[in-house]
Amino acid sequence: MAEVPPLPWITVAPTAPYFLTACGQPWTPIGQNDAITWPDLASLFQRRDLVAVEGHLAWLAAHGVTCLRLMLEYCQTNHRYLERPVGRFQPNMVRLWDDLFTLCAKYELRVLLTPFDTYWMGRRWRYHPYHQTQGGPGTTRAQWLRCPQMRAAIKNRLSFATERWGGSGVLFAWDLWNELPPAKAGRHAAGLADFIHDVSQHLRTVEMRCFGRTHLQTVSVFGPNLRAHPGLGDLVFCHPDLDFATAHFYDATTISRPQNALDPALHTAELVRQGLEQVPANRPFFDSEHGPLDTFKSGRQLPEAFDDEYFRCMQWAHLAAGGAGGGFRWPYRYPHVLTPSMRAAQRSLAGFVELVNWAQFQRRNLTAQVHLSTTAVQCVACGDAYQAVVWLVRPEALTTRAGRYRPLAALAMHLLLPGLRPGTYHVYIWDTAAGRICDQLLMQANDYQLVIPIRGLEVDLAIAIVAAF
């Protein structure tokens, strides 16, 4: 493959809870979860069809995708283990990742990388090379993060991976553990603090030795576990060794088993709001996995038109509530890929984020403070003294689970946005379906509030408000 210019590494903005490249350009994580065994990337194995994979990655980049969340192995079967036996890295898998990093660099795609597929690793634990019956150090799943020999194997895997691929800006960040669970540390959340510190510092030591700098780090968590184990939130949101916070947004009554497109979006906005209350002021936060989990586990998938609407609404609610980007969907579809309409929604989001100065955006959730002139519209919003992001949606106009869509006459309304310093503001009204500005206003904020007229709301709109002074 031809040489391509190196990608700049990703950093956290010095004075805002969003991301920048090392060159100082804003960077927004827009993407989804993928896997090396799923249809779009499966042909990487044994280089069965690199041309097809490259075409797919080029298509993603053209649709505004900037990042994929991936696991170094996806062990639903016995044929994609990175190590076998423990400590022996398989040449076919190493070459697969070599090729993927090279192709991602070509199309300026980055990877949020986690070392293990902990779901299938747990389901098929006795077959995993880390299990003692396969010659590995592990005994029970509950000892994964506590057993010294398991800890050594985990650190060895991370060392190998960062020494081989960590010099590339394709690596956005490390997700040190997928869905950090209390059960894997004797059922005590506090026992995980040592794991995070030990593995984080080990990885940073290796990267400093190899590259003189370190990639960003996070750990992910299964959202419902935060309610059952309150101490877990302090670790994943506030641990001093981590650079940004991620959670997996699942809820049995809305996100995991959606009955309409709006409730999951509003619940997403609420989960973002709760997350922002816990993270340190300048720490980015986003949902790194969500989707209709329970529906899919029951053997069904959402009707495509409804799923497209569900995806789009969750994406905009996530961004407007104060999350970095639109969140990362787990496909939960047959086949296991996102639909073309979902990709179009990502392309629209990618266009919108160009309107906001993220490097200076000290967002706080404003959803409860925004006043609307009508009860027929729902709103999600975040902002600071100089900028704001708002998403407006008409519930009655959304596609239903049965696929029904009822066009409504355009609605004129206005909204009152609090908290802006007096001065002149650019107001960009964004057509989320078309992916373009549909109206642009130059307005004056007085008495720390701005009244914005909306001339025609059909289904939903996004609004970026940026100081002109």
C-alpha positions in Angstrom: 0.0 0.0 0.0 1.2 3.5 -0.8 2.6 5.7 2.0 0.1 8.2 3.4 0.9 11.3 5.6 0.7 10.5 9.3 -2.5 11.6 11.1 -2.1 14.0 14.0 -2.9 12.5 17.4 -6.1 13.5 19.2 -6.0 15.5 22.4 -8.5 17.1 24.8 -9.0 20.8 24.3 -7.2 22.8 27.1 -10.2 24.8 28.1 -13.2 22.9 26.9 -14.7 19.3 27.2 -14.2 18.4 23.6 -11.4 17.1 21.4 -8.7 18.7 19.2 -6.1 17.3 16.9 -2.5 17.9 17.9 -2.5 20.6 15.3 -5.2 22.4 17.2 -8.2 21.6 14.9 -11.5 20.6 16.4 -12.3 16.9 16.0 -15.6 15.2 16.8 -16.0 11.5 17.3 -18.7 10.5 14.7 -19.0 6.8 14.2 -20.2 3.5 15.5 -19.1 0.1 16.9 -17.8 -2.3 14.4 -16.0 -5.7 14.6 -13.5 -7.5 12.5 -15.9 -10.4 11.9 -18.9 -8.3 10.8 -19.7 -7.9 7.1 -18.0 -4.6 6.4 -14.5 -5.6 7.8 -14.6 -9.4 7.6 -12.7 -9.5 4.3 -9.6 -8.1 6.1 -8.9 -11.6 7.5 -6.3 -13.4 5.3 -6.6 -10.4 3.0 -9.6 -11.9 1.3 -10.8 -8.6 -0.2 -8.8 -5.5 0.8 -10.3 -3.6 -2.1 -13.8 -4.1 -0.7 -12.8 -3.0 2.8 -11.0 0.1 1.4 -14.1 1.0 -0.6 -16.2 0.8 2.6 -13.8 2.9 4.6 -13.7 5.5 1.8 -17.6 5.5 1.8 -17.6 6.0 5.6 -15.2 9.0 5.3 -17.4 10.5 2.6 -20.4 10.3 5.1 -18.6 12.2 7.8 -17.5 9.2 9.9 -14.4 10.0 11.9 -14.0 7.1 14.3 -14.8 3.4 14.7 -14.9 1.7 18.1 -13.2 -1.7 17.7 -12.1 -4.6 19.9 -8.7 -6.2 19.2 -10.4 -9.6 19.0 -14.0 -10.5 18.6 -14.3 -14.0 19.8 -17.8 -15.2 19.0 -16.0 -18.1 17.3 -12.6 -19.6 17.9 -11.0 -18.1 14.8 -10.1 -14.5 15.6 -8.1 -14.8 18.8 -5.3 -12.3 18.8 -3.2 -14.6 21.0 -3.1 -18.4 20.9 -1.8 -19.5 23.2 -1.5 -16.6 25.6 1.4 -14.4 24.7 1.8 -15.7 21.2 0.3 -13.1 18.8 -1.2 -14.7 15.7 0.4 -13.6 12.4 -2.9 -13.5 10.5 -4.5 -11.2 13.1 -1.4 -9.0 13.4 -1.4 -8.5 9.6 -5.2 -7.8 9.7 -4.6 -4.9 12.1 -1.6 -3.7 10.1 -3.8 -3.4 7.1 -6.7 -1.8 8.9 -4.5 0.9 10.5 -3.0 1.6 7.1 -6.4 1.9 5.4 -7.8 4.0 8.1 -4.9 6.4 7.9 -5.5 6.8 4.2 -9.1 8.0 4.8 -8.4 9.9 8.1 -10.4 7.5 10.2 -9.5 6.9 13.8 -10.1 4.0 16.1 -11.3 3.9 19.7 -9.6 0.6 20.7 -10.4 -1.8 23.5 -8.3 -4.9 24.1 -11.0 -7.5 24.6 -14.5 -8.4 23.5 -15.6 -9.1 27.0 -19.1 -10.2 26.1 -18.2 -13.2 24.0 -15.0 -13.7 26.0 -17.3 -14.2 29.0 -19.9 -16.3 27.2 -17.2 -18.6 25.7 -14.7 -18.3 28.5 -13.6 -21.9 28.7 -12.4 -21.7 25.0 -10.4 -18.5 25.4 -6.6 -18.8 25.3 -6.5 -17.0 28.7 -8.4 -19.8 30.4 -6.3 -22.1 32.4 -7.6 -25.2 30.5 -6.2 -23.6 27.3 -2.8 -22.9 28.9 -3.7 -19.4 30.2 -3.6 -17.8 33.6 -7.3 -17.4 34.2 -9.7 -19.3 36.4 -13.1 -17.7 37.0 -14.5 -14.7 35.2 -14.8 -12.9 38.5 -11.0 -13.0 38.8 -10.2 -11.4 35.4 -9.1 -8.1 36.8 -7.7 -9.3 40.1 -5.6 -12.3 39.3 -1.9 -11.1 39.0 -1.2 -13.5 36.1 -4.3 -12.3 34.2 -3.2 -8.7 34.9 0.2 -9.4 33.5 -1.3 -10.9 30.3 -3.6 -7.9 29.9 -0.7 -5.5 30.2 1.4 -7.6 27.8 -1.4 -7.4 25.2 -1.6 -3.7 25.5 2.2 -3.4 25.3 2.3 -5.4 22.1 -0.5 -3.4 20.6 0.8 0.0 21.4 4.4 -0.9 20.3 3.1 -2.0 17.0 0.2 0.4 16.2 0.4 3.1 18.9 2.7 5.4 16.9 -0.2 6.1 14.5 -2.6 9.0 14.9 -5.2 6.4 13.7 -5.4 5.4 17.3 -7.8 7.9 18.8 -7.8 6.5 22.3 -7.7 3.4 24.5 -10.8 2.0 26.1 -8.9 0.2 28.8 -11.7 -2.2 29.5 -15.1 -2.8 27.8 -17.9 -2.4 30.3 -15.9 -2.4 33.5 -18.0 -4.6 35.8 -17.9 -4.9 39.6 -18.3 -8.6 39.2 -14.9 -8.9 37.6 -13.3 -7.4 40.8 -15.0 -9.3 43.6 -18.3 -7.4 43.1 -16.8 -4.2 44.6 -16.5 -1.1 42.4 -13.8 0.3 44.6 -11.6 -2.7 43.8 -11.5 -1.5 40.2 -9.6 1.7 41.0 -6.3 -0.2 41.3 -6.9 -2.0 38.0 -7.5 1.3 36.2 -4.4 2.9 37.8 -2.1 -0.1 37.2 -3.0 -0.7 33.6 -3.2 3.0 32.7 0.2 3.8 34.1 1.7 0.7 32.5 0.4 1.8 29.1 1.5 5.3 29.5 5.0 4.2 30.5 5.3 2.1 27.3 4.0 4.9 25.1 6.3 7.5 26.6 9.2 5.1 26.0 8.2 4.5 22.4 6.7 7.8 21.4 7.4 10.4 24.0 3.7 11.1 24.4 0.6 9.1 25.3 -2.8 8.5 23.7 -6.0 9.4 25.5 -7.6 6.8 27.8 -11.1 6.0 29.0 -13.0 3.0 30.4 -16.5 2.1 29.4 -19.4 1.0 31.6 -22.7 -0.7 31.1 -25.0 2.2 32.0 -27.5 0.3 34.2 -24.6 -0.9 36.4 -24.2 2.8 37.5 -27.5 2.6 39.4 -26.7 -0.7 41.1 -23.2 0.3 42.1 -23.0 4.1 42.7 -19.2 4.0 43.3 -18.7 2.8 39.8 -19.6 6.2 38.5 -16.9 7.9 40.5 -14.4 5.6 38.8 -15.4 5.8 35.2 -16.3 9.5 35.2 -13.7 11.0 37.6 -10.7 8.6 37.9 -7.6 10.9 37.7 -5.8 8.5 35.3 -8.5 8.8 32.6 -8.8 11.6 30.0 -12.5 11.4 29.0 -15.6 9.5 30.1 -17.7 7.0 28.3 -20.8 5.0 29.1 -23.1 2.6 27.3 -26.6 3.9 27.1 -29.1 1.1 27.6 -32.5 1.3 29.3 -35.0 -1.5 29.2 -38.1 0.7 28.6 -36.7 3.1 26.0 -33.3 2.7 24.4 -33.1 -1.1 24.5 -36.7 -1.8 23.5 -38.0 1.3 21.7 -41.7 1.8 21.1 -41.3 5.2 19.5 -38.4 7.3 18.3 -38.6 10.2 20.8 -38.5 8.5 24.2 -35.1 6.9 23.6 -33.8 10.3 22.4 -35.1 12.1 25.5 -33.7 9.4 27.8 -30.4 9.8 26.0 -30.4 13.5 26.7 -31.2 12.8 30.3 -28.3 10.3 30.6 -26.0 12.8 29.1 -27.2 15.5 31.6 -26.5 13.1 34.5 -23.1 12.3 33.1 -22.2 15.9 32.8 -23.0 16.4 36.5 -20.4 13.8 37.4 -17.5 14.5 35.1 -14.8 17.1 35.9 -15.5 20.4 34.1 -13.1 20.0 31.1 -13.5 16.2 30.6 -15.3 15.1 27.4 -18.2 12.7 27.8 -20.0 10.5 25.2 -22.0 7.4 24.8 -19.7 4.8 23.2 -22.4 2.1 22.8 -26.2 2.0 22.5 -28.9 0.4 20.5 -32.1 -1.7 20.6 -30.4 -4.5 22.6 -33.4 -6.2 24.1 -35.3 -6.2 20.8 -32.4 -7.7 19.0 -31.8 -10.4 21.7 -35.4 -11.4 21.3 -34.6 -12.4 17.7 -36.2 -9.4 16.0 -34.9 -6.2 14.5 -36.6 -2.8 14.3 -38.3 -1.9 11.0 -35.8 0.0 9.0 -37.7 3.2 8.6 -38.4 3.4 12.3 -34.8 2.4 13.2 -33.5 5.2 11.0 -35.7 7.7 12.9 -34.7 6.2 16.3 -31.0 6.5 15.3 -31.3 10.0 14.0 -33.2 11.3 17.1 -30.8 9.7 19.5 -27.8 11.2 17.7 -29.1 14.8 17.8 -30.3 14.5 21.4 -26.9 13.3 22.4 -25.1 16.2 20.8 -27.5 18.8 21.9 -27.5 17.6 25.5 -23.7 18.2 25.7 -22.2 14.9 24.6 -19.2 14.9 22.3 -20.6 13.8 18.9 -23.7 11.8 18.4 -22.9 8.6 20.3 -21.8 5.2 19.0 -24.5 2.8 17.9 -24.0 -1.0 18.2 -25.8 -2.1 15.0 -28.2 -4.7 16.3 -29.4 -5.4 12.7 -29.4 -8.3 10.2 -26.8 -8.1 8.7 -24.8 -6.3 11.5 -24.3 -3.0 9.8 -25.8 0.5 9.9 -28.3 1.4 7.2 -27.7 4.0 4.4 -30.1 6.4 6.1 -28.1 6.2 9.3 -25.0 7.1 7.4 -26.8 10.0 5.9 -27.7 11.2 9.4 -24.0 11.0 10.4 -23.1 13.0 7.3 -25.6 15.7 8.4 -24.1 15.7 11.9 -20.6 16.1 10.5 -21.7 19.2 8.6 -23.4 20.7 11.6 -20.5 20.4 14.0 -18.4 22.6 11.7 -20.6 25.6 12.9 -19.5 25.4 16.5 -16.2 26.5 18.1 -15.8 23.4 20.2 -12.3 24.4 21.5 -14.0 27.2 23.4 -17.4 25.6 24.3 -17.8 25.3 28.1 -21.2 23.6 27.7 -23.7 22.9 30.4 -27.1 21.3 29.9 -29.9 23.9 29.3 -32.8 21.7 28.4 -34.9 22.6 31.4 -34.1 26.3 31.0 -35.3 26.8 27.4 -38.8 28.2 27.0 -40.8 27.3 23.9 -43.9 29.1 22.5 -45.7 25.8 21.9 -46.2 22.6 23.8 -46.2 20.7 20.5 -42.4 20.7 20.3 -39.7 19.1 22.5 -36.3 20.6 23.0 -32.8 19.5 24.1 -30.1 22.1 24.5 -26.7 22.9 26.0 -24.7 26.1 26.0 -22.3 28.6 27.7 -22.1 32.3 27.8 -21.1 32.6 24.1 -22.5 29.5 22.2 -25.3 27.1 22.3 -26.6 24.0 20.5 -30.4 23.2 20.4 -32.4 20.4 18.9 -36.1 20.9 18.3 -38.5 18.0 17.4 -42.2 17.6 16.8 -43.2 14.2 18.3 -46.3 13.9 16.2 -44.3 14.1 13.0 -41.9 11.2 13.7 -42.1 7.9 12.0 -43.8 5.3 14.1 -42.6 1.8 14.9 -45.2 0.6 12.4 -43.6 2.7 9.7 -46.3 5.4 9.5 -45.2 8.9 8.8 -47.7 11.8 9.0 -46.5 14.9 7.2 -47.5 18.0 9.1 -47.8 21.6 8.0 -44.7 23.7 8.9 -45.0 25.2 12.4 -43.9 28.7 13.2 -42.7 29.2 16.7 -40.0 30.9 18.8 -37.7 29.8 21.6 -36.1 31.7 24.5 -32.6 30.7 25.2 -31.1 31.9 28.5 -27.5 32.4 29.6 -25.9 34.2 26.7 -23.9 37.4 27.3 -25.4 40.6 25.7 -24.1 41.0 22.1 -24.6 39.9 18.5 -25.0 36.2 17.6 -25.0 34.2 14.4 -27.9 31.7 14.5 -27.7 28.8 12.1 -30.8 26.8 11.7 -29.9 23.3 10.3 -32.2 21.0 8.3 -31.2 17.7 9.8 -32.7 15.6 7.0 -31.1 17.6 4.2 -27.9 18.2 6.0 -27.7 21.9 5.3 -28.4 25.4 6.7 -32.0 26.3 6.0 -32.0 29.7 7.7 -29.4 32.1 9.1 -30.0 35.0 11.4 -27.9 37.7 13.0 -29.5 38.5 16.3 -29.0 40.5 19.5 -29.0 39.0 22.9 -30.3 41.2 25.7 -30.7 40.6 29.4 -28.7 37.3 29.1 -31.3 35.7 26.8 -32.0 35.3 23.1 -35.4 34.9 21.5 -35.1 32.9 18.3 -37.9 32.8 15.7 -38.4 29.5 13.9 -40.2 30.1 10.6 -41.0 26.5 9.6 -40.5 23.4 11.7 -41.8 20.3 10.0 -40.1 17.3 11.9 -36.9 18.5 13.6 -34.2 21.1 13.4 -30.9 21.7 15.0 -29.7 25.2 15.9 -26.1 26.5 16.4 -25.8 29.8 18.2 -22.3 31.4 18.0 -21.1 34.8 19.3 -20.2 37.3 16.5 -18.0 39.3 18.9 
